[in-house]
Amino acid sequence: MTSVLDLAPVVPVVVIDDPSDAVPLARALVAGGLPAIEVTLRTPAALEAIAAVADAVPDAVVGAGTVITPEQVRLAVTAGARFLVSPGWTDLLLEAMRASGVPYLPGVSTTSEVVALLERGVREMKFFPAEAAGGTAYLKSLNGPLPQARFCPTGGIGPATAPDYLALPNVGCVGGSWMLPADAVAARDWGRVEALAREAAGLRAQV
Ligand SMILES: O=C(O)C(=O)C[C@H](O)[C@H](O)COP(=O)(O)O
């Protein structure tokens, strides 16, 4: 499969409370041009949501986020997750992700973690929490000594700052939840989600 970093400029980070929202929400994101969707394992509905999207929205590439244990790796892949994202990593988690057979983005926020992952053969990572951990200035600085590492920065990014990240040579895509405002999801306003997704999908063009 294409690298997760290259599927779309923006990966929506989704928190699902009601599993029946998952399919219409994913359809709206795909229609807006964002096919790679990270469903975070932060809610009890997440695994059911992943399974529903994998089953009913063939144009979506649904993945699992907030994966922090080997058991979650197993449950997410069994549910149909086609990629895995973690906010941070350990060797135990990395081993489970590697063995899962699906692409994965372990989370890092420091230079030493990047070096440790490169040492383990991993070159693609989530940079989290992006804004709090140093933002574009940090990623720009990393690219000097460690140009072989590529990132999906996530955490605190919005439509105003996403283009600055996407302009960096070591950024493949950014993650974020801004195209899923809580009030739009609560009102099941999928038209608004689609419109925000379309704007997000166009951000690469501005770079
Ligand atoms: O759940 C995880 O695994 C995370 O790492 C956190 C998410 O990536 C951020 O919560 C999304 O960031 P916002 O765009 O600021 O909402």
The ligand as a Tripos MOL2 file, in Angstrom:
@<TRIPOS>MOLECULE
LIG
   16    15     1     0     0
SMALL
NO_CHARGES

@<TRIPOS>ATOM
      1 O1         -5.4580   10.2490   19.8970 O.co2     1 LIG1
      2 C1         -4.2580   10.2090   19.6340 C.2       1 LIG1
      3 O2         -3.6300    9.1670   19.4340 O.co2     1 LIG1
      4 C2         -3.4950   11.4320   19.5160 C.2       1 LIG1
      5 O3         -2.3270   11.3720   19.3330 O.2       1 LIG1
      6 C3         -4.1580   12.7300   19.6510 C.3       1 LIG1
      7 C4         -4.6760   13.2620   18.3220 C.3       1 LIG1
      8 O4         -3.7820   13.0670   17.2930 O.3       1 LIG1
      9 C5         -4.9780   14.6850   18.5130 C.3       1 LIG1
     10 O5         -5.8890   14.8210   19.5670 O.3       1 LIG1
     11 C6         -5.5390   15.3310   17.3020 C.3       1 LIG1
     12 O6         -5.1750   16.6430   17.4160 O.3       1 LIG1
     13 P1         -6.1370   17.9070   17.2640 P.3       1 LIG1
     14 O7         -6.1610   18.1810   15.8030 O.co2     1 LIG1
     15 O8         -5.4190   18.9180   18.0380 O.co2     1 LIG1
     16 O9         -7.4570   17.5200   17.8240 O.co2     1 LIG1
@<TRIPOS>BOND
     1     1     2 2
     2     2     3 1
     3     2     4 1
     4     4     5 2
     5     4     6 1
     6     6     7 1
     7     7     8 1
     8     7     9 1
     9     9    10 1
    10     9    11 1
    11    11    12 1
    12    12    13 1
    13    13    14 2
    14    13    15 1
    15    13    16 1
@<TRIPOS>SUBSTRUCTURE
     1 LIG1         1 GROUP 0 **** ****
